[in-house]
Amino acid sequence: MYPSLIFEQIQSPEDKLYTFFNKVYTESFDENERRTPQNLALEMQNPKANVCVIRAVLNEAELGIMKYYTNGNNQSLVSQSVEDIEHSMPVGILIYWEFAEFIYLGHFAIAEDFRNHKLGGQFLSNFLKDTSKPVILEVELPDTDLAVRRIGFYERLGLKLYTKSYMQPAYSPSLQSIPLYLMETERTHLLEKEFDKIVKMMHTEIYWESNQSTPLTQTAQDNCI
């Protein structure tokens, strides 16, 4: 029996879970695959963005198992964090953007201590079931065994691969754009019908660093300095 998995949004770098989030974020993604700390703080303030920590809700027996898998390190344990939850432990991170027509699933990773226990598949399966909107995500080109396995992982969860040319804009001027593919939930056909429109929206809204202006207000930027 798997523990229940929930996610909690982080509002700023001052959040008590930010240290855990940032550790998983930097360990799981290369420099050209993630935002700078300053731009991550801006992303947290964007009303369309959701920067979250994934938690496993545990009973006493499961809690003991989780401590075993982390070599007894319970520094990330959060007790009584939600009124009706006895114990919960951060196990991963998630960033997603919600638009009127679709949800873009950006960064998703399970912390190293908790990998290979099917938590990622369990969480994403529930996430996809809980939304009626198309879910779109980016994947590396299937040029390596790891990339092929990742695509297969998403396909088993009910996403389909589109091999139409797509470039992910760079997260900063010093980095390069990356050729990727897009995937979408099988039951929807948004990319088939409106590929160019969706890509333009993603490039404008999500990858604001590639544009001259940011979608955030000057006040929001000032608050992050």
Salt bridges, closest charged atoms under 4 A:
GLU8 OE1 - ARG55 NH1 2.88
GLU27 OE2 - LYS23 NZ 3.03
GLU43 OE2 - ARG35 NH1 2.90
GLU60 OE2 - HIS87 NE2 3.05
GLU86 OE2 - HIS87 NE2 3.68
GLU98 OE2 - LYS133 NZ 3.03
GLU101 OE2 - LYS197 NZ 3.30
GLU140 OE2 - ARG150 NH1 3.67
GLU192 OE2 - LYS160 NZ 3.99
GLU192 OE1 - HIS189 ND1 3.49
GLU194 OE1 - LYS197 NZ 3.28
ASP196 OD1 - LYS164 NZ 3.90
GLU205 OE2 - LYS48 NZ 3.12
GLU209 OE2 - ARG35 NE 2.59
